[in-house]
Every structure is written in C-alpha cells, then in structure tokens.
Amino acid sequence: MENVIKSVTTTLQAGVAKSDGKLTLTTSHINFEPYNKQLGLGPYTFELSHIIKVKKSMAKGAGILPLSTDAIELTFTDNQIKTFILANTDEWMRLLTPAG
C-alpha cells in the first residue's frame, strides 16, 4: 500500500466537459477518482515519473471563458494533458513538478 501524501476534492476539466472527484497523490502515483463514473472522465492513474510538465492553468466556463486561476495542467510523457481545478495550486505545483 502506498503512502498518501495529499488528497483533495477537484474538478477534472476536459474541454467543455467537467467531472468532480477526488485527486490523490501517493509516493509514486497521482489518481483521479470521479464521483460520477458514468461521465467517462476517469478514473485515471498516472505514475509521477511520467509527468514532464506542470503549469498553472485557468478554470474555464464552456471550455473557453476564463473563470479563475485555480487550476493546474499536467503534461505526461505520452502527450496526454489533464487539467485539474483545485485549491492550493502553488502547493500542488510544488508537489508535482518533476525534479531535475
């Protein structure tokens, strides 16, 4: 069993689609577990070693209208990009930014 470092309620944003759920950071993975599994947005599990870029992003209404800066965007080695709307973006950026 992996140690949980941090867990938070979040919203995954994929274009105009959004899914509320729980984001959990462990010692080697980040997991998103949606509350509504019927939307088809998750669950997702990614190895931390596959994160190549972390940057602040915008939460958007209708996928285009900026609502807030409380979001982070993760880019993975397979070119997937996931955007999470959450509190404490600076802390999450620090925890997820690859070393080196």
HELIX and SHEET records of a PDB file:
HELIX    1   1 LYS A   37  LEU A   39  5                                   3    
HELIX    2   2 LEU A   48  HIS A   50  5                                   3    
HELIX    3   3 THR A   89  LEU A   96  1                                   8    
SHEET    1   A 7 TYR A  44  GLU A  47  0                                        
SHEET    2   A 7 HIS A  29  PRO A  34 -1                                        
SHEET    3   A 7 ALA A  17  THR A  26 -1                                        
SHEET    4   A 7 VAL A   4  ALA A  14 -1                                        
SHEET    5   A 7 ILE A  81  ILE A  85 -1                                        
SHEET    6   A 7 LEU A  65  PHE A  76 -1                                        
SHEET    7   A 7 ILE A  51  GLY A  61 -1                                        
END                                                                             
